Amino acid sequence: MHTPCTKTDSELVVQLKDVSMRREAFSILVERYSRRLYWHIRHMVVSHEDADDILQDTFIKAWTHIDDFRADSQISTWLFRIAINESLTFLSHKKETIPIDTPNSPPVSMLESDPWFDGDEAAICLQKALASLPPKQRVVFNMKYFENMKYEEMSKILETSVGALKASYHIAVKKIESILATNN
């Protein structure tokens, strides 16, 4: 028998489907994926507090819909899809695109004064450039650059073609390079 820390995702899925084992398995799932999902969300929404809220919403949605998980993809793919959808919904409601020509806009100043963000000036410039991207390009860039995901995995999570993802990533990189070049 595996200890909780060494259970595979497949074993957790089996336990998640069993109502008597669901709480323990979900606890392990939260522990296993919280940090990775948090940072993915954080790169999308900038604010620590917003990222925490969206992470919580992600796990609440996963908990309430665990019976809908068909296991035709990995549980991590499903969790990322929920986190991305929650982040995009949040961004569409908040319209948190940072215009580069207004360096004192609230999201930028929030990033610079955020005690949870310990980045140097280059990291802050990158985050400002990322925040200027359209949300879907930001998702693709974050998954590839920060998460180092393969396009095939991204394709499953985002339910889009590998070719479209490569094009989106390329465009995002060019925009970021352009923004960083004009700021230096």
Secondary structure, DSSP 8 states (H G I E B T S, - for coil): ---GGG--HHHHHHHHHSTTTHHHHHHHHHHHHHHHHHHHHHHHH--HHHHHHHHHHHHHHHHHTGGG--SSS-HHHHHHHHHHHHHHHHHHHHT----TT-TTSHHHHHHHH-TT----HHHHHHHHHHHHS-HHHHHHHIIIIIS---HHHHHHHHTS-HHHHHHHHHHHHHHHHHHHHHH-
